[in-house]
Amino acid sequence: MHPFSYTRVSDTREALNAGRRGGRYIAGGTTLVDLMRETVERPGTLVDISGLPLHDITVTERGGLRIGALVTMAEAAAHNKVRTLYPVVSEALELSASAQLRNMATIGGNIMQRTRCTYFRDVTAACNKREPGSGCAALHGHNRTHAILGTSDACVATHPSDVAVAFAALEARVHLLGPDGARQVPFVDFLLRPGRTPDREHALKNGELIVGVEIPALPRPLRSGYLKVRDRQSYEFALTAAAVALHIRGGVIREAKVAAGGVGTVPWKLPAVEHHLVGERPSRALWSAAAAKAADGARPLQHNRFKAELLKRTVERQLRVVGGTK
């Protein structure tokens, strides 16, 4: 680990000033500290923001839900309003990590966590995300767990967050505060596809701080849930995952929100699946036909060709569960 300085801030203005000077924000530290130990990350200054007043979960005026950036994963998963209004968020959080990690890791840190790609975390391997222009060892290496959607010739690493998939499906917005004031970014635009610049992973400007994530009010009744498929049940990252929310009224699907995890370089919204569902009556035939569109545009690699079919099956199964036609 390389030398660094540490400062703890007590208000957002102090945090923003430190961030503008190049400090890296840290709260739970469950990702950043690991990366520092592996010398993947070498921040000169850590800015501890754990004391900032960003620990609340509140219902918005329009009936949505706002989760503070420093709410822990465990707190969010257990919160009555989260469990009642958006079960998909609670389920995604509870399937994400061990209880110990969920007690430490924050919502803001979770969506900012970096890929678990083996080559990214091995400083001796070529990785454009870690060292731009060095190449991507995963393209022709062992790429069984890598992305098939949103990839480029520069990077095929998946985004590891589960709750980010739920946020993408629900069309959440990220609330930011920076030197130029407050702004909001749609969640699907907050995390960036690699393109030719895989080292640029998010839409944060210099010194900006995540202050919360807001889930919009959605029509009721709303059924939602999260399904994660992995190599083992004990806190493993997803091979595929599906976040589904359906508003069904009068026996007809009025709104559908669907996103996939474990298969994209970012949490992958599935508009083709959503469009196929809206206006239709739930049925097994409908779920199958909609899920068939889940892997549209996929670019499988040598070792992960199975992911396209696994994604379709995962989406279909979760549509059946949430839609009530198991």
N, C-alpha and C positions, 0 to 999 in steps of 0.2 A: 504494500500500500504506500502511496506517495504522500508526502506531507501536505496538510491542508489546514486552513483556519476554520474556526467554528464560532458562530454568533447566534444568539437566541433573541428573537424580536417579540415585542409585545403588542404592536399595532400594525395595521396594514400599510400605513405610510412608511414606517421604518422598514418593513419587508420589501416594499417596492423600491425604495432607495438602494437597499442592499442588492436586490435582484438586478437593478439597472447597472450596477457596478460589476456585474458578472457573477454574483453569488448564485448558488444552486439551492433551490428550496428543498427542504427535507422535513418529513413529519414522522411517519412510522418507520421509514428507512428500510423496509423489507426488500426492496429491489435495488435501490441505489447503493446501499452498503455492500451488498453482494458484488455488484459490478465494480465497486472500488477495490474490493479485496482481490478481484481477478484482474485488476488494472485495465479493465475495459473502459471504465470512466475514471477521469483524473481531475475532479473539480478542485480549484484552488481555494474556494470558500464555500462552506455549507451554512445555509441560513435556516435555522430551526423555526418553523412557523406553527408548531404544535400548540402554542398558546394563543393563537388568533381566534376570534369569535366566529368560527365557521363550523360549529358542531351541531347545528340545528337541522331538524327535518320539519318542514312546515307545509301545510296545504295552501295553495295559492288562491287568490280571489276567484279565479275561474274554475277552481276545482282540480287543478293539477297538483303536482308534488315537487317541492324543491328540497334537494338533499345537499347540505353543506359539504364542502370539499374535505373537511377534516372529520366528518362522521366516519367511524370505522366500519369495515365491512360487516362485522358482527352486529353492531348497533343498527345499521340499515336493514340487515336481513331480519332482525327480530322486531323491528318497529311495527306497531299495529297497523298504521296507515299504509306502509309499504306492502305488508302481507295481505291486507284487505283489498287495496286498490290495484296493486300491480304485483301479483304473486310471481310473475316471471322474473322480476328483479330479485326477490328473496331467494328463489330457487337457484338462480344463476350465482348469487353470492355464496350460498351454502355449498354449492358444488365446486367452488373455486379453489379452496385451500384448506389446510388444517385449521382447527379451532384456534390454535396459538397464533397463526398468521392472521386470521380474520380479526382477532382481538387487537392487533397492532396496525395492520394495513388500513389506509384511508381510501375513500372513494376517489379523491383527486389523484392520489398516487397510483391507484389501481388502473385507471384509464391511461395514465402516463407510463405504465411499465413498458419496458422494452422487450423485444423478442427473446424467446428462449432458444433460438437457432444455435446449434452447437458451434457452428463456424463463427458466428458473431461473438460468442463468449470465449473462443480460443484465439488468443492474441497472436498465435503463430499462423493462423489460417487467413486466407484472402477473404475480405469482407468489405464491400462497398459501403455498407451501413456504418461500420466502425472506422474505416479508412477509405474515403472516397477515391476511386480510381484504381484500387488494388485488385478488383475482380470479385467474383462470387463463387466460392468453392462449392456451394450447395448445388449449383446448376448441374455439375457432373459428378457430384459426390453422393453421399448417402442422403437422399431427399425424401424419405418416406413420410415424414411429418410436415413437410413444407406445403406452401400454398399452391392452389391451382386456379385461383381467381385474383385478379388485380396484380398479377406479377409483371415483371419486366425483365429484360436481359441483364439488368443490374442487380436485381434482388428478388428472391422468392420466399422470404421469411414471413411466417404468420404472426399476426398480433395475438398475444396470449390471453387477453382479458375475457372472462365470461360475461361479467356484468356490462361490459361495453357492447356486447352483442344485443343484450336486452335493451340498452339505451338506444342503439341504432334502430332496432325494430320499432320502438315506441316513439321515435322521432323526437328525442330529447334535445335540449339545447345546453351548451356549456356556457356558464356565466364567468366572465373574465374581468379582472381589474388590472389596469396598467398605468404607466406614466401619463398616458393620454386619456385616461378615464375608463369607464365601464363599457363593455360591449358583450354581445351574445353571438355564439357561433353554433349553427346546427351541428348536431353530433356527427352526422355523416360527412361533414366538411372539416371537422376538427382534426381527425387523424388522416394523414395523407398517404396516398398510394406512392410506391417508390419511384416509378418513372425512371428518370435518369439521375435523380437526386435522393437515393434511399436514406441518406443521412438526415434529411429533413422529414421528421416523422409527425409533426403536428403544426397547427396553425397559430401557436403562441408567438407573440411578438416579444422583443427583448424586454425582460423584466416583468412580463405579465404573470399574473397569479390566477390560478383557478380558484374561484370562490364558491362554486356550486354547480350542480347539474339539475336542470328543471325538466320534469316530464309533463307534457301538456295534458290538459283534461281531455279524456276520450269518452265517446258515447258509452252509455251503460244500458244493459248489462255488458260487461266485458269479461271474457274468459281468456286467461293467459297461462303460459307455462314454458319451462325451459328443459330441453333434453340434451344431454351431453354424452357422446360416445367416445370412449377412451380405451387404452390398452389394459388398464386396471382400474378398479373402482376407488382405490385409495389415493385421492388427491393427485391425479395425473392431468396433464394438459390435454385438450380435446383433439381427437382426430377429426371429428365433425361435431357440430352442435346446431341446435335450432331454437330460436326464440319466436314464439307465436302468440299473437293476441287477436282475438276475433270478437266483433260485435255482431251478434245474431239476434234479429228481431223479426217476429212474425214468420219464423222458419226460414229466413233468408239472411245471408251474410251481407251486412251493410258496410262494414269496414274490416280490412284485414291488414295486419302488421306482421311482417315476417323478415327475419334476418338470420344469417348463418355465421357460425364461428368455426375456428380450426381449419378453415379451407381458404381464407382470404388474407391478403397482406394487411387488410384492415377488417373490422367487423363488416360483414357483407350483407347489405340490404338486398332483398329479393323482390323488386317491383313486378317482374313478370309473373311470379307466383301470386302476389297480392292481386294483381289485375284479373287473373284467371278466376279468383275466388269471389270477388265482389259481385253481388247480384244473383248469386247461385244458391241453391239449397244444399245443405251439407249431405254428402254421400261418400261412400268409399271410392266410387268412380271419380268423383270430383277431386278428392285428396290426391289420388294417384296421378290424375292428369295435371294438376297444379304442381305437384312435386317434381314431375318430369322436367319442368322448366328451371329447377333450382340450380343446375350446373351449366346453364347456358353461358357460353363464352369461356368455359374452363380450358386451361392449358396444362394438362398433367405432365409430370416429369417421369423419369424412368422408373422410380420406385413408388410413386404415389398415384398410379392410375386408378387404383381402387377407390380413391376418395370421391370421385364424381358419382359413382353408383351408391356409395355409402351415404353421401350427402342427400341424394334423392330419397333414399329409404328413411333417413333420419327425419327429414322434413315431412314426409308422408305419415310416419308414425306419430309425430307430434301434432300434426293437423287432426289426425283421428282422435287423439287424446283430448285436445283442447276443444275440438268440435263436437265431442260427445258421441262419436261413432267408432268406438274401439274395435 
